[in-house]
Amino acid sequence: MALYELAKETIFKGQLTLWESHTITVIVTATFATITAQFIRARTNTLNKELQEAHTQAADVIDNMLDGVIMIDKEGVIVKFNPAAEKIFQRPFNKAIGKHFKVLLDISYANEFQDKIQSISEDNETLAFHNSKREVIGVRSNGEKFPMDLITSSMIIGGELMFLGMVRDTSDSKKAEEEIERLRQVEKKIHESLKNEVTIAGAIQMNMIPKGGNLYPEHTRIRAHGFTRPAKEMGGDFFDAFSIDSDHIALAIGDVSGKGVPAALFMMKIMTLLRSNITKSTGLIESIRVVNNALCQNNDSNMFVTMFIGILNVTTGEMQYINAGHDAPLTANTNQEFTPLSGPRNMILGIHEVNSFNVGTTTLNTGDTLLLYTDGVTEAESIEGQLYSINRVSRLLSNSQMTSEEIVNKLLTDIDLHCQSTPQSDDITLLAIQYH
């Protein structure tokens, strides 16, 4: 006001009468008041418009939320009920507004929340609900109960204590969880059943392989001992030892491609074919040709087998053999060095049908030992990744007088010592035969 008086004196240079000065002051004051009032009204209108727009936007957001939004007053009466809540509770808006919130909850939860609201209202604990999340049981308009997640908050709106609830129907997710758990249990039962069936199949497979140290009980001049240890429940390695007649025995060892159930099934097929086709009368070549051609039939998985098979005349010691891509057996005289059996090699079985095989011959003398093995022996790995090797087999067994059973057991013990805690990666099979 002092500035106004100073400006007035400067402009009119003190020439105004008291009445003129008073009149000017009244006019200026009225004009300023009018302008100020107009500015305040304009600003108020703008703020009211912005507030109305904000309210409309907030209402739109609430109405378009996927979660149900429910607002109640301190008496528990519903004052806001968005479309998502209508869908969840299957209750129209006009049949929810003005109702007590307890119609939306199972009685046990309704009473609990009622007690909490009353406590907050009486003690004015406005932050007692602050994004508090619970899993509760809701009630639809038809009385159906369902699981739902409820987030509750308390707030002051227009000076009044209000409570906001956000609801999500978890019926579908609960059903999905229950279905997943049911499927998990079914999968567990199937797995246990399959595991049991594989165990049974493994036992059946092992029962096909000869057992014990007396593999040729009717032939006193032969001492033989065999052993196989699959890397899995079922394996592809096998050995076989059976009599053909009073003078001839068959001995075989094989390694099927792959591991597990497919290899085991292929192995059992091979053993069946061998036993039904290996006879002295038809000859070794013809027998193996029939076996090979049978393995090639319907072999869509392209499985194959490396195999060594021999027919030994127990009277003369003469042995004919066919080596179909297998590691050469080791032979040794009494207290002598073990060396690989030299002889012709043939194609692995199960890949191509062929009409001829090259047959090897050798003669065993009294005290001679023949050791058949699969590559699971020579390729057994130590912790450092070092292979067991055929040289270690030869060094371990040479220049020592052992029975066929002792040879197999000593070799297995040394392999385990070499591998220690390294898991077995391949099937291990041994067959030791001594001729007397």
Secondary structure, 3 states (H helix, E strand, C coil): CHHHHHHHHHHHCCCCCHHHHHHHHHHHHHHHHHHHHHHHHHHHHHHHHHHHHHHHHHHHHHHHCCCEEEEEECCCEEEEECHHHHHHHCCCHHHCCCCEHHHHECHHHHHHHHHHHHHHHHHCCCCCCCCEEEEEEEECCCCCEEEEEEEEEEEEECCEEEEEEEEEECHHHHHHHHHHHHHHHHHHHHHHHHHHHHHHHHHHHHHHCCCCCECCCCCCCEEEEEEEECCCCCCCEEEEEEECCCCEEEEEEEEECCCHHHHHHHHHHHHHHHHHHCCCCCCHHHHHHHHHHHHHCCCCCCCCEEEEEEEEECCCCEEEEEEECCCCCEEECCCCCCEECCCCCECCECCCCCCCCCCEEEECCCCCEEEEECHHHHCCECCCCCECCHHHHHHHHCCCCCCHHHHHHHHHHHHHHHHCCCCCCCCEEEEEEEEC
